[in-house]
Amino acid sequence: MSVWPQLRETRTVRSGNASGTVVRCGLSDTMYADLSVSVVLFFERMLDEDRLAAGLARALERVPVFGGRLRTVDGVLEAVCDDSGVPMVSYRIDGTLAASMGRVTAPGAQHVDPLDARAARTGGGPLLSVRVTRTGDGGTVIGCSWHHAIGDLHSFALLLRAWAAAVEGEELPDVELVEDQDALLDRVLPAEDCGRPGFRVPGPDERALLDREVAAGPRANRTVQLYFGDAEIARMREEFAAGAGRWLSSGDAVCAHVVHSLRELDGDRETRWLTVPVNVRRPLGLPDTLIGNLLGDIHLPYDPADGPAVLAGALRTAVSEYAEGHLNLRANQLFLAELGRDRLASCVPLGFDPARRRFSFSNWSRFGLYDVRFQGERPVFFSPTANYPLPWVSWCVEGFGGTGLLVTAVLPARLAARLRGTEGRAVLHRHREPSDELPDLLAAVPKVL
């Protein structure tokens, strides 16, 4: 049975209303100008592409930046809401929905059409692409890729909710564009923050090392997906909260458990740094309706000898006291402004430091991704595609049907193989019990550990 996609239809979706609004990208946005983000949603029923396209057109009226194009004026990156449109292609495959889920992070899986972010940066391509695939057993796969310079996952979730509401004939949610992010941040940020910028300029030797890591990524690294059930997570939280002496979230517990387990399986006893991106809308008192890259980060050292409860407690404290102890957007603005826009490409985030095995954990849970409905159907699985196989990077989101948590991690091939083995599974799931109720789809997708 062939699983190769057969093209059914190609179209460009437009709202029919070119507002002409110009969004001035901030310095931090420009740091993402060579990156796209790709995600995939899986539905058990067949969805009508015409209704999906019509709903997307309405959503683009509310969130027009996704249908626009980028340009650079006087050295400043801008997004123009000119309604150039979103390419939407429809395919069919003979394989099953479960088989497609199992291949979501595989190279060449063809669930999504990743944006060419560098081409789009100069106006040479769209800022969002959509690929709809019908599976042989009547399921539907929706793959989306968007340009990181125009928004973070929160921004995509706003678009997704508007899209779903339009398909369902419901009132669309409120959405606001940040027309000048640097100006917005200048108004709301305190005069001083923690003072530590989240970027650095590597020297020639480190730059050469980072370039080699990027070039070798597809050969040297593998993407693994780890599912932790609700009962399993509850035991983690109880154990780690007792050790930390404070309340912990599910994300705190799973992050600490994954980091500690990876160090254990890697035989790594060194103190390493953990980077956790933070959505700064709430800490800065900004509305949840804002489109843009409103991201900060937390950086924590971790000594495996301390145990996961210590890390989980430190992470919860950092999140709770983010504005007081970790907010660094003012420091970022000053650092990047002094460097100059023409040198931004020479910067790298602190979180990208593969030589020192700095681990990055992005928590994408609680964005309501499993609550959206298209034609009455909610997704049964949501996943990033990990386009960039750079090591020590991970994303966490709710798992099958919105249950538990799914961690997608890019790791060196040797460590990934160890995770997949008997020892690795035992270490990863030391808090799981045979009586735990697990989703049926987990058994149908054996590549998810």
Rosetta blueprint (number, residue, H / E / L):
1 M L
2 S L
3 V L
4 W L
5 P L
6 Q E
7 L E
8 R E
9 E E
10 T E
11 R E
12 T E
13 V E
14 R L
15 S L
16 G L
17 N L
18 A L
19 S L
20 G L
21 T L
22 V E
23 V E
24 R E
25 C L
26 G L
27 L H
28 S H
29 D H
30 T H
31 M H
32 Y L
33 A L
34 D L
35 L L
36 S E
37 V E
38 S E
39 V E
40 V E
41 L E
42 F E
43 F E
44 E L
45 R L
46 M L
47 L L
48 D L
49 E H
50 D H
51 R H
52 L H
53 A H
54 A H
55 G H
56 L H
57 A H
58 R H
59 A H
60 L H
61 E H
62 R H
63 V L
64 P H
65 V H
66 F H
67 G H
68 G L
69 R E
70 L E
71 R E
72 T E
73 V E
74 D L
75 G L
76 V E
77 L E
78 E E
79 A E
80 V E
81 C L
82 D L
83 D L
84 S L
85 G L
86 V E
87 P E
88 M E
89 V E
90 S E
91 Y E
92 R E
93 I L
94 D L
95 G L
96 T L
97 L H
98 A H
99 A H
100 S H
101 M H
102 G H
103 R L
104 V L
105 T L
106 A L
107 P L
108 G L
109 A L
110 Q L
111 H L
112 V L
113 D L
114 P L
115 L L
116 D L
117 A H
118 R H
119 A H
120 A H
121 R H
122 T L
123 G L
124 G L
125 G L
126 P L
127 L L
128 L E
129 S E
130 V E
131 R E
132 V E
133 T E
134 R E
135 T L
136 G L
137 D L
138 G L
139 G L
140 T E
141 V E
142 I E
143 G E
144 C E
145 S E
146 W E
147 H E
148 H H
149 A H
150 I H
151 G L
152 D L
153 L H
154 H H
155 S H
156 F H
157 A H
158 L H
159 L H
160 L H
161 R H
162 A H
163 W H
164 A H
165 A H
166 A H
167 V H
168 E H
169 G L
170 E L
171 E L
172 L L
173 P L
174 D L
175 V L
176 E E
177 L E
178 V L
179 E L
180 D E
181 Q H
182 D H
183 A H
184 L H
185 L H
186 D H
187 R H
188 V H
189 L L
190 P L
191 A L
192 E L
193 D L
194 C L
195 G L
196 R L
197 P L
198 G L
199 F E
200 R E
201 V L
202 P L
203 G L
204 P H
205 D H
206 E H
207 R H
208 A H
209 L H
210 L H
211 D H
212 R H
213 E H
214 V H
215 A H
216 A H
217 G H
218 P H
219 R H
220 A H
221 N E
222 R E
223 T E
224 V E
225 Q E
226 L E
227 Y E
228 F E
229 G L
230 D H
231 A H
232 E H
233 I H
234 A H
235 R H
236 M H
237 R H
238 E H
239 E H
240 F H
241 A H
242 A H
243 G H
244 A H
245 G L
246 R L
247 W L
248 L L
249 S L
250 S H
251 G H
252 D H
253 A H
254 V H
255 C H
256 A H
257 H H
258 V H
259 V H
260 H H
261 S H
262 L H
263 R H
264 E H
265 L H
266 D H
267 G L
268 D L
269 R L
270 E L
271 T L
272 R E
273 W E
274 L E
275 T E
276 V E
277 P E
278 V E
279 N E
280 V L
281 R L
282 R L
283 P L
284 L L
285 G L
286 L L
287 P L
288 D L
289 T L
290 L E
291 I E
292 G L
293 N L
294 L L
295 L E
296 G E
297 D E
298 I E
299 H E
300 L E
301 P E
302 Y E
303 D L
304 P H
305 A H
306 D H
307 G L
308 P H
309 A H
310 V H
311 L H
312 A H
313 G H
314 A H
315 L H
316 R H
317 T H
318 A H
319 V H
320 S H
321 E L
322 Y H
323 A H
324 E H
325 G H
326 H L
327 L L
328 N L
329 L H
330 R H
331 A H
332 N H
333 Q H
334 L H
335 F H
336 L H
337 A H
338 E H
339 L H
340 G L
341 R H
342 D H
343 R H
344 L H
345 A H
346 S H
347 C L
348 V E
349 P E
350 L L
351 G L
352 F L
353 D L
354 P H
355 A H
356 R H
357 R L
358 R L
359 F E
360 S E
361 F E
362 S E
363 N E
364 W L
365 S L
366 R L
367 F L
368 G L
369 L L
370 Y L
371 D L
372 V L
373 R L
374 F E
375 Q L
376 G L
377 E E
378 R L
379 P L
380 V L
381 F E
382 F E
383 S E
384 P E
385 T L
386 A L
387 N L
388 Y L
389 P L
390 L L
391 P L
392 W L
393 V E
394 S E
395 W E
396 C E
397 V E
398 E E
399 G L
400 F H
401 G H
402 G H
403 T L
404 G L
405 L E
406 L E
407 V E
408 T E
409 A E
410 V E
411 L E
412 P E
413 A H
414 R H
415 L H
416 A H
417 A H
418 R H
419 L H
420 R H
421 G L
422 T H
423 E H
424 G H
425 R H
426 A H
427 V H
428 L H
429 H L
430 R L
431 H L
432 R L
433 E L
434 P L
435 S L
436 D L
437 E L
438 L L
439 P L
440 D H
441 L H
442 L H
443 A H
444 A H
445 V L
446 P L
447 K L
448 V E
449 L L
